Amino acid sequence: MTETMRTPGLAAPPPLGASALPPGTYDGSVVLVTGGGSGLGKAIAAEFARLGADLVLVGRNAERLAAAREELAPLTRGRVMTAPGDIRDPDRITEVFDAAEAELGPPDVLVNNAAANFPSPAEDLSPNAWRAVLDITLTGTWFMTREFGRRHLAAGTAGSIVSVGASYAWTGGPGYAHSAAAKAGVKNLVETLAVEWGPYGIRINGLVPGLMPHEDMTADIRGHLDRAEEADPEHGTRQPALRVGLPRELGWAATFLASPYAGFITGHSLVVDGANWQRRSLVTPPVVPVREQLGRGPFAPPGPDGR
């Protein structure tokens, strides 16, 4: 009996600190990242900083922003500005852009990373839960994008926007109806505004991460991954790449999309997930209802005062 050889999967990425772009690609540029205080947003900001960018980190948690500033400051000669605020508030967004312009200069690049998400059967979603995810993920992204676009249109200057999306914008996302609907809207904004604003030198692209574990995952999502890894220690082999992604890989993609080297790319959504979203089985696996996957019991209609 011959031993089955395990395929190696996709190669590990270069080490942290490496870059495909020339040193100084973003010298003199100001990059604003929402949700930049932790997780993928901080990882994206770090890669722009390594290439010379000054940073504006926006988020709702002032303590996280302060910690991120301290961590990223050595990469930017200290030119990291934090701006606590809720992207659902257009007045606060105006204040953030005014403050960024006064301290560092007008943002040249906007990274829309902030989002809200948690798994839930669709029938369990309350109006408040639905609104919270849509308002942060889609409406907040729109408010940030509109403010950035208006300022560049008024000044007659070029700019670049990278909006973080999700692959279920194409496929739908059972267990994530609220987030999937919001991310589909983000994807559509990318495609719509690329045409509207292209004549003015403003590019906008989407960036779609795959499974990239990080410290900012919600407890529900982290718990789901932990359970999967406990049941299958080689959980990463469920990806076509035979590994999960690393946050810096998303950062490298973001710096490319926003750079002059991607100057003819706009209206595109780049998926960085090792082909996981395109995976199909030769034999269709059994369907497990979302409620069962999330460990929920049978649906019970809300009471007279419930929604």
C-alpha positions in Angstrom: 0.0 0.0 0.0 1.5 3.3 -1.0 1.6 6.2 1.4 -0.6 9.2 0.3 1.5 12.3 -0.1 -0.1 15.4 1.4 -0.1 18.4 -1.0 1.7 21.4 0.3 -1.0 24.1 -0.4 -0.2 27.7 -1.1 3.2 28.9 0.2 3.5 30.9 3.4 3.8 34.7 2.8 7.0 36.7 3.1 7.8 37.8 6.6 6.2 40.7 8.4 7.8 44.0 7.3 8.3 42.9 3.7 6.7 44.8 0.8 6.3 44.4 -2.9 6.1 48.1 -3.5 9.2 50.4 -3.5 10.2 52.1 -0.2 8.6 55.5 0.1 5.7 54.7 -2.2 3.4 56.7 0.2 5.9 59.4 1.3 3.9 62.6 1.8 0.6 60.8 1.6 -2.1 60.8 4.3 -4.1 57.6 4.7 -7.3 57.5 6.8 -8.4 54.0 8.0 -11.7 53.4 9.7 -11.7 50.7 12.3 -8.0 51.3 12.4 -7.5 50.6 16.1 -7.3 46.9 16.0 -7.6 43.7 13.8 -7.5 44.0 10.0 -7.7 47.8 10.1 -4.6 48.1 12.1 -2.8 45.6 9.9 -3.7 47.5 6.8 -2.6 50.8 8.4 0.7 49.3 9.4 1.6 48.4 5.7 0.8 51.9 4.5 3.0 53.2 7.3 5.9 51.0 6.3 5.7 52.6 2.9 5.9 56.2 4.3 2.3 57.2 4.8 1.1 59.4 7.6 -2.0 57.8 9.3 -5.4 58.9 10.6 -6.9 56.1 12.6 -10.7 56.4 13.2 -12.8 54.2 15.5 -15.3 54.2 18.4 -12.9 52.9 21.0 -10.4 55.6 22.1 -8.3 53.2 24.2 -7.8 50.9 21.2 -6.9 53.8 19.0 -4.3 55.1 21.5 -2.7 51.6 21.8 -2.6 51.4 18.0 -1.0 54.8 17.7 1.7 53.8 20.1 2.3 50.6 18.2 2.4 52.2 14.8 4.2 55.4 15.6 7.7 54.0 15.1 6.7 53.1 11.5 5.7 56.7 10.7 8.1 58.9 12.5 5.3 59.5 15.0 2.9 60.9 12.4 -0.2 59.0 13.5 -3.3 60.8 14.4 -6.3 59.2 16.2 -9.8 60.4 15.8 -12.4 58.7 18.0 -15.9 58.8 16.4 -18.9 57.0 15.1 -19.0 56.8 11.3 -22.8 56.7 11.5 -22.6 60.4 12.4 -22.0 62.6 9.3 -21.3 65.7 11.5 -18.6 63.8 13.3 -17.1 62.6 10.0 -16.8 66.2 8.9 -15.0 67.1 12.1 -12.6 64.1 11.6 -11.7 65.2 8.1 -11.3 68.8 9.2 -9.0 67.7 12.1 -7.0 65.4 9.8 -6.5 68.2 7.3 -5.4 70.6 10.0 -2.9 68.2 11.6 -1.5 66.2 8.7 -3.1 67.4 5.5 -6.0 66.3 3.3 -6.3 62.4 3.3 -5.1 61.1 -0.1 -6.4 57.5 0.6 -9.5 56.4 2.4 -9.7 52.8 3.7 -13.3 51.9 4.7 -12.7 49.0 7.0 -15.1 49.6 9.9 -18.1 47.2 10.0 -20.4 45.4 12.4 -21.2 41.7 12.2 -22.4 38.7 14.2 -23.9 35.4 13.2 -27.7 35.0 13.6 -30.5 33.1 11.9 -32.4 35.7 9.9 -35.7 35.1 11.7 -34.0 36.0 15.0 -32.8 39.4 13.9 -34.4 42.3 15.6 -35.0 45.7 13.9 -32.2 47.2 16.1 -29.8 44.4 15.2 -30.5 44.8 11.5 -30.2 48.6 11.6 -26.9 48.5 13.6 -25.2 46.3 11.0 -26.6 48.2 8.0 -25.9 51.6 9.5 -22.3 50.9 10.4 -21.3 48.6 7.5 -23.1 50.3 4.6 -24.4 53.8 5.6 -21.2 54.6 7.6 -19.1 53.5 4.6 -21.2 55.8 2.4 -20.8 58.8 4.7 -17.1 58.4 4.8 -16.9 57.9 1.1 -19.1 60.9 0.3 -17.0 63.2 2.6 -13.8 62.0 1.0 -15.2 62.4 -2.5 -16.7 65.8 -2.0 -13.5 67.2 -0.7 -11.4 65.9 -3.6 -14.1 67.0 -6.1 -14.1 70.5 -4.6 -10.3 70.7 -4.6 -9.9 69.2 -8.1 -7.5 66.6 -6.7 -7.1 62.8 -7.3 -7.7 60.3 -4.5 -8.1 56.6 -3.9 -10.6 54.6 -1.8 -10.4 51.0 -0.7 -13.6 49.6 0.8 -13.3 46.3 2.6 -16.1 43.9 1.4 -17.0 40.3 1.8 -17.4 37.4 -0.6 -21.0 36.8 0.4 -21.8 40.0 -1.4 -21.8 37.7 -4.4 -23.0 34.4 -2.9 -25.3 35.4 -0.1 -24.4 34.5 3.5 -26.6 32.1 5.4 -26.4 33.2 9.1 -25.3 36.7 8.1 -28.3 38.1 6.2 -27.8 41.6 7.7 -24.0 41.7 6.9 -24.4 40.1 3.5 -27.0 42.7 2.5 -24.8 45.5 3.7 -21.6 44.2 2.0 -23.6 43.8 -1.2 -24.3 47.5 -1.0 -20.7 48.3 -0.4 -19.7 46.3 -3.5 -22.3 48.2 -5.5 -21.0 51.5 -4.3 -17.5 50.5 -5.5 -18.9 49.8 -9.0 -21.1 52.8 -9.1 -18.7 55.4 -7.9 -15.8 54.1 -10.0 -17.8 55.3 -13.0 -19.1 58.5 -11.5 -15.8 59.7 -10.0 -13.3 58.2 -12.5 -13.4 61.3 -14.7 -12.2 63.4 -11.7 -9.2 61.1 -10.9 -10.9 59.4 -7.9 -10.5 55.6 -7.9 -12.4 53.2 -5.7 -11.9 49.5 -5.3 -13.1 46.7 -3.0 -10.9 44.4 -0.9 -12.4 41.1 0.2 -10.6 39.2 3.0 -10.8 35.5 3.6 -10.3 33.8 6.9 -7.6 35.8 8.6 -7.8 35.2 12.4 -7.1 38.3 14.4 -7.7 39.8 17.9 -10.7 41.9 16.9 -13.0 39.0 16.0 -16.4 39.1 17.8 -16.8 36.5 20.5 -19.4 34.6 18.5 -17.2 34.3 15.4 -14.1 33.5 17.5 -16.1 30.9 19.4 -17.3 29.3 16.2 -13.7 29.0 14.9 -12.5 27.7 18.2 -15.1 24.9 18.1 -14.2 24.1 14.5 -10.5 23.9 15.4 -11.2 21.7 18.5 -13.2 19.3 16.4 -10.6 19.4 13.6 -7.0 20.5 14.6 -6.2 20.8 11.0 -9.1 23.2 10.4 -6.9 25.3 8.0 -6.9 22.4 5.6 -10.5 23.1 4.8 -9.2 26.0 2.8 -8.0 25.3 -0.8 -4.8 27.0 0.2 -4.4 24.5 3.1 -3.9 27.4 5.4 -5.6 30.6 6.7 -4.5 34.0 5.7 -2.4 36.5 7.6 -3.6 40.1 8.2 -0.5 41.5 6.6 -1.5 39.8 3.3 -4.6 42.0 3.3 -2.5 45.0 4.1 -0.2 44.3 1.1 -3.2 44.1 -1.2 -4.6 47.4 0.1 -1.4 49.2 -0.4 -1.2 48.0 -4.0 -4.8 48.9 -4.9 -4.4 52.4 -3.6 -1.0 53.0 -5.2 0.0 54.5 -8.5 0.9 51.0 -9.7 -2.9 50.2 -9.7 -3.7 53.5 -11.4 -5.9 51.8 -14.1 -7.7 49.6 -11.7 -11.0 51.0 -10.4 -14.4 49.5 -9.7 -12.8 46.2 -9.0 -13.1 43.9 -5.9 -10.0 42.0 -5.1 -10.6 38.8 -3.2 -7.7 37.7 -0.9 -8.9 34.4 0.4 -6.9 31.6 -1.3 -9.9 30.7 -3.5 -12.0 29.7 -0.6 -15.1 31.4 -1.7 -15.0 29.5 -5.1 -14.6 26.1 -3.5 -17.1 23.5 -4.5 -17.4 19.8 -3.6 -17.7 17.0 -6.2 -20.4 15.5 -3.9 -22.7 18.0 -2.3 -22.5 17.7 1.5 -25.7 17.4 3.6 -27.5 20.6 4.4 -27.3 21.6 8.1 -29.8 24.4 8.9 -28.2 27.6 10.2 -30.0 27.3 13.5 -28.3 23.9 14.1 -24.9 25.2 13.1 -25.2 28.1 15.6 -26.5 25.8 18.3 -29.9 27.5 18.5 -33.1 25.7 19.5 -36.4 25.8 17.5 -37.6 29.3 16.6 -40.0 30.8 19.1 -42.0 33.8 17.9 -41.3 36.9 20.1 -43.9 37.9 22.7 -46.5 40.7 22.4 -43.9 43.4 23.0 -41.1 41.8 21.0 -40.1 42.5 17.5 
